[in-house]
Amino acid sequence: MMIPRVHVLFLLLAPSIISSFVLLPSQGIPKSALNLEQRNQFHPHHDDITTALHSSENDQPTTSVYIDSTLTDARVRSLFAWVSRAFAGDDEYNNLMLAMAAIFGTNLPPDSTPIQMAKNAEDLLPTSEEALTGEPFPRSSRERSSLGAMGAGQWMGQYMTRPHSLLDVSPQSNITSIDDWVRTLPRGCRRTLKKANAQNFTVTTRPISDRKRAPHSSLAHFRCVVEHEVRLISRYDGDTEGFLEALSTAVGRYIGTTRMAGEIQEYRNAEGRIIAFAHEVRKGRAIRGQWFYGSDEAAKSYVWFHSVQELARKAIEADGIDTADLGPSGSDAFSELKSKYGFAAVDDWPAVADYTGPFWYGNKQPTENSSDVSSVMKDIMKLLGG
């Protein structure tokens, strides 16, 4: 059964698993190791340290694998191949730690088991980077998987989540067009949007359909997630701990977004290469910018700002939407950035964003079989273990 395997894999992919990676100073303190918990308390110059993956359970001799934290297309492909094998049910790949050693290690023999596993996994990948490989989940499963990330625990009164950044597009807001919204923005924001709209990328809406593979379950989209998380979490060139944490986070994020409902806005550059995607979910009278992942190229092309503009446009132009929601922010600075574009951070956001209605797909009226308030209650109780 797929769901238990996903649960186990999430446990193995949790960021805390990286505690087995340690920093071994190449000079200075002999026989010492710095755990992740000490990361903010002691940091030699990063070019004086290497990073090793080792296991020392039950006082057994340790085996060190030195990690090169350079991200390349080939390594991203290899990581994707490894994760794909895990989700195909191949239990020997159900270990992200081993993947790190095999793909980013620099001192493993070519005939070692991890290296051979990585090669075998790559041999099974489709030739096209855009070939879809995700599980064809039913719509009901995708809707349940979306609830937690949407903050359903708070709107159902179960627990508090972080503040959400909301844009009011209700009739009381007097915002009836995208031009009305733009006119409310500071001059600097208007200049940024002008630059975003001048970029040479194309955007395509791709729905996430019932019992079909997610349209972003490909290597090309996985690369966007990995580059995004590495850029976000790694603090400087050579921050190997941050790099490994980012890879672990990226795998989990990719798994999450490809299991959820909604649709994606897919961005391609002038050469047709996928450089970013924005994942949106519409439910009740709100539309949520659920996830955004962009490559390094996208980060230089103002793609995120364009996606914010298009989320606002969709919310303004669609019937039955009162709120556009950019969700919680990972930092005060990001929350402040959202606020400059009219998305104010709100603690009691369910009082503003009404998610109690059904999920929508495109602009189609939900069918009678779509989730209503009663089924949402059942779903959230499942999430809470009730």
ChimeraX attribute file (.defattr): number of C-alpha atoms within 10 A of each C-alpha:
attribute: neighborCount
match mode: 1-to-1
recipient: residues
	/A:1	6
	/A:2	11
	/A:3	9
	/A:4	9
	/A:5	15
	/A:6	16
	/A:7	11
	/A:8	11
	/A:9	20
	/A:10	16
	/A:11	12
	/A:12	17
	/A:13	21
	/A:14	15
	/A:15	17
	/A:16	12
	/A:17	14
	/A:18	21
	/A:19	14
	/A:20	14
	/A:21	26
	/A:22	21
	/A:23	21
	/A:24	21
	/A:25	21
	/A:26	12
	/A:27	9
	/A:28	11
	/A:29	9
	/A:30	9
	/A:31	7
	/A:32	11
	/A:33	15
	/A:34	17
	/A:35	16
	/A:36	18
	/A:37	9
	/A:38	10
	/A:39	13
	/A:40	7
	/A:41	8
	/A:42	10
	/A:43	13
	/A:44	11
	/A:45	9
	/A:46	13
	/A:47	11
	/A:48	13
	/A:49	18
	/A:50	19
	/A:51	25
	/A:52	23
	/A:53	21
	/A:54	17
	/A:55	15
	/A:56	11
	/A:57	8
	/A:58	6
	/A:59	7
	/A:60	8
	/A:61	10
	/A:62	11
	/A:63	11
	/A:64	19
	/A:65	21
	/A:66	20
	/A:67	22
	/A:68	19
	/A:69	19
	/A:70	11
	/A:71	14
	/A:72	11
	/A:73	10
	/A:74	11
	/A:75	16
	/A:76	20
	/A:77	20
	/A:78	24
	/A:79	26
	/A:80	24
	/A:81	24
	/A:82	31
	/A:83	21
	/A:84	22
	/A:85	21
	/A:86	20
	/A:87	19
	/A:88	15
	/A:89	14
	/A:90	12
	/A:91	12
	/A:92	11
	/A:93	23
	/A:94	23
	/A:95	15
	/A:96	22
	/A:97	19
	/A:98	20
	/A:99	22
	/A:100	23
	/A:101	22
	/A:102	28
	/A:103	23
	/A:104	21
	/A:105	22
	/A:106	13
	/A:107	13
	/A:108	17
	/A:109	12
	/A:110	10
	/A:111	9
	/A:112	10
	/A:113	13
	/A:114	20
	/A:115	18
	/A:116	14
	/A:117	21
	/A:118	22
	/A:119	16
	/A:120	15
	/A:121	20
	/A:122	20
	/A:123	12
	/A:124	12
	/A:125	19
	/A:126	14
	/A:127	9
	/A:128	10
	/A:129	16
	/A:130	17
	/A:131	15
	/A:132	18
	/A:133	18
	/A:134	19
	/A:135	16
	/A:136	16
	/A:137	20
	/A:138	15
	/A:139	19
	/A:140	17
	/A:141	16
	/A:142	22
	/A:143	22
	/A:144	21
	/A:145	19
	/A:146	20
	/A:147	17
	/A:148	15
	/A:149	16
	/A:150	21
	/A:151	21
	/A:152	23
	/A:153	18
	/A:154	16
	/A:155	19
	/A:156	17
	/A:157	9
	/A:158	12
	/A:159	10
	/A:160	14
	/A:161	16
	/A:162	16
	/A:163	18
	/A:164	23
	/A:165	22
	/A:166	25
	/A:167	27
	/A:168	23
	/A:169	22
	/A:170	17
	/A:171	11
	/A:172	8
	/A:173	11
	/A:174	11
	/A:175	18
	/A:176	15
	/A:177	15
	/A:178	16
	/A:179	10
	/A:180	12
	/A:181	20
	/A:182	18
	/A:183	11
	/A:184	14
	/A:185	15
	/A:186	12
	/A:187	11
	/A:188	10
	/A:189	16
	/A:190	15
	/A:191	12
	/A:192	14
	/A:193	18
	/A:194	14
	/A:195	15
	/A:196	20
	/A:197	16
	/A:198	11
	/A:199	14
	/A:200	11
	/A:201	20
	/A:202	13
	/A:203	17
	/A:204	11
	/A:205	15
	/A:206	17
	/A:207	18
	/A:208	26
	/A:209	18
	/A:210	15
	/A:211	14
	/A:212	14
	/A:213	19
	/A:214	26
	/A:215	21
	/A:216	26
	/A:217	20
	/A:218	22
	/A:219	24
	/A:220	23
	/A:221	24
	/A:222	28
	/A:223	27
	/A:224	24
	/A:225	29
	/A:226	28
	/A:227	24
	/A:228	22
	/A:229	24
	/A:230	22
	/A:231	18
	/A:232	12
	/A:233	17
	/A:234	19
	/A:235	13
	/A:236	11
	/A:237	12
	/A:238	19
	/A:239	17
	/A:240	24
	/A:241	23
	/A:242	23
	/A:243	25
	/A:244	23
	/A:245	22
	/A:246	23
	/A:247	26
	/A:248	24
	/A:249	20
	/A:250	24
	/A:251	21
	/A:252	18
	/A:253	17
	/A:254	21
	/A:255	18
	/A:256	16
	/A:257	23
	/A:258	24
	/A:259	23
	/A:260	25
	/A:261	30
	/A:262	26
	/A:263	23
	/A:264	26
	/A:265	20
	/A:266	21
	/A:267	21
	/A:268	17
	/A:269	17
	/A:270	10
	/A:271	8
	/A:272	10
	/A:273	13
	/A:274	24
	/A:275	25
	/A:276	30
	/A:277	29
	/A:278	23
	/A:279	25
	/A:280	21
	/A:281	24
	/A:282	25
	/A:283	22
	/A:284	20
	/A:285	22
	/A:286	27
	/A:287	28
	/A:288	22
	/A:289	21
	/A:290	22
	/A:291	19
	/A:292	21
	/A:293	26
	/A:294	28
	/A:295	25
	/A:296	17
	/A:297	15
	/A:298	22
	/A:299	17
	/A:300	11
	/A:301	21
	/A:302	19
	/A:303	27
	/A:304	19
	/A:305	20
	/A:306	19
	/A:307	22
	/A:308	21
	/A:309	19
	/A:310	15
	/A:311	21
	/A:312	27
	/A:313	18
	/A:314	16
	/A:315	28
	/A:316	25
	/A:317	14
	/A:318	12
	/A:319	10
	/A:320	13
	/A:321	22
	/A:322	23
	/A:323	24
	/A:324	27
	/A:325	30
	/A:326	25
	/A:327	24
	/A:328	21
	/A:329	17
	/A:330	9
	/A:331	9
	/A:332	10
	/A:333	10
	/A:334	11
	/A:335	20
	/A:336	16
	/A:337	15
	/A:338	21
	/A:339	16
	/A:340	14
	/A:341	20
	/A:342	19
	/A:343	23
	/A:344	21
	/A:345	23
	/A:346	17
	/A:347	15
	/A:348	15
	/A:349	21
	/A:350	18
	/A:351	10
	/A:352	17
	/A:353	25
	/A:354	17
	/A:355	23
	/A:356	20
	/A:357	18
	/A:358	22
	/A:359	23
	/A:360	21
	/A:361	18
	/A:362	16
	/A:363	10
	/A:364	7
	/A:365	11
	/A:366	17
	/A:367	11
	/A:368	8
	/A:369	8
	/A:370	15
	/A:371	22
	/A:372	15
	/A:373	14
	/A:374	10
	/A:375	13
	/A:376	19
	/A:377	15
	/A:378	14
	/A:379	22
	/A:380	18
	/A:381	14
	/A:382	11
	/A:383	15
	/A:384	11
	/A:385	7
	/A:386	8
